[in-house]
Amino acid sequence: MQREIAVQVTGILQDGHIVFYDGSRRIGEMVMDPDRIQLETGYQLSQNKIYSVVSKPTRDPFQQGYVDSCDLGWC
C-alpha cells in the first residue's frame, strides 16, 4: 500500500545536499550542484544557506509619521 506524502516532505540544505524529511524522519537526500540552482529575485545562495535579500525601507525625512507631532499622549 502506498501513501502520497509529498506535501509533508521538507528539505534542508546540509553540506551540498538537500536532505529530505518526513516529519523528523530522514527519508533521503539529493546531491546539489550550486551552479545550477535558480532562485527568484530577492533570494541568494551562499555557503549552503539560502538568504532572503531585503532592502532596508527608506523613509522620506519630510514625511510625517503617525506619532511625530504628539505631546506624550494618544494621537
Secondary structure as a PSIPRED ss2 file (coil, helix, strand):
# PSIPRED VFORMAT (PSIPRED V4.0)

   1 M C   1.000  0.000  0.000
   2 Q C   1.000  0.000  0.000
   3 R C   1.000  0.000  0.000
   4 E C   1.000  0.000  0.000
   5 I C   1.000  0.000  0.000
   6 A H   0.000  1.000  0.000
   7 V H   0.000  1.000  0.000
   8 Q H   0.000  1.000  0.000
   9 V E   0.000  0.000  1.000
  10 T E   0.000  0.000  1.000
  11 G E   0.000  0.000  1.000
  12 I E   0.000  0.000  1.000
  13 L E   0.000  0.000  1.000
  14 Q E   0.000  0.000  1.000
  15 D C   1.000  0.000  0.000
  16 G C   1.000  0.000  0.000
  17 H E   0.000  0.000  1.000
  18 I E   0.000  0.000  1.000
  19 V E   0.000  0.000  1.000
  20 F E   0.000  0.000  1.000
  21 Y E   0.000  0.000  1.000
  22 D E   0.000  0.000  1.000
  23 G C   1.000  0.000  0.000
  24 S C   1.000  0.000  0.000
  25 R E   0.000  0.000  1.000
  26 R E   0.000  0.000  1.000
  27 I E   0.000  0.000  1.000
  28 G E   0.000  0.000  1.000
  29 E E   0.000  0.000  1.000
  30 M E   0.000  0.000  1.000
  31 V E   0.000  0.000  1.000
  32 M C   1.000  0.000  0.000
  33 D C   1.000  0.000  0.000
  34 P H   0.000  1.000  0.000
  35 D H   0.000  1.000  0.000
  36 R H   0.000  1.000  0.000
  37 I C   1.000  0.000  0.000
  38 Q C   1.000  0.000  0.000
  39 L C   1.000  0.000  0.000
  40 E C   1.000  0.000  0.000
  41 T C   1.000  0.000  0.000
  42 G C   1.000  0.000  0.000
  43 Y E   0.000  0.000  1.000
  44 Q E   0.000  0.000  1.000
  45 L E   0.000  0.000  1.000
  46 S E   0.000  0.000  1.000
  47 Q C   1.000  0.000  0.000
  48 N C   1.000  0.000  0.000
  49 K E   0.000  0.000  1.000
  50 I E   0.000  0.000  1.000
  51 Y E   0.000  0.000  1.000
  52 S E   0.000  0.000  1.000
  53 V C   1.000  0.000  0.000
  54 V C   1.000  0.000  0.000
  55 S C   1.000  0.000  0.000
  56 K C   1.000  0.000  0.000
  57 P C   1.000  0.000  0.000
  58 T C   1.000  0.000  0.000
  59 R C   1.000  0.000  0.000
  60 D C   1.000  0.000  0.000
  61 P C   1.000  0.000  0.000
  62 F C   1.000  0.000  0.000
  63 Q C   1.000  0.000  0.000
  64 Q C   1.000  0.000  0.000
  65 G C   1.000  0.000  0.000
  66 Y C   1.000  0.000  0.000
  67 V C   1.000  0.000  0.000
  68 D C   1.000  0.000  0.000
  69 S C   1.000  0.000  0.000
  70 C C   1.000  0.000  0.000
  71 D C   1.000  0.000  0.000
  72 L C   1.000  0.000  0.000
  73 G C   1.000  0.000  0.000
  74 W C   1.000  0.000  0.000
  75 C C   1.000  0.000  0.000
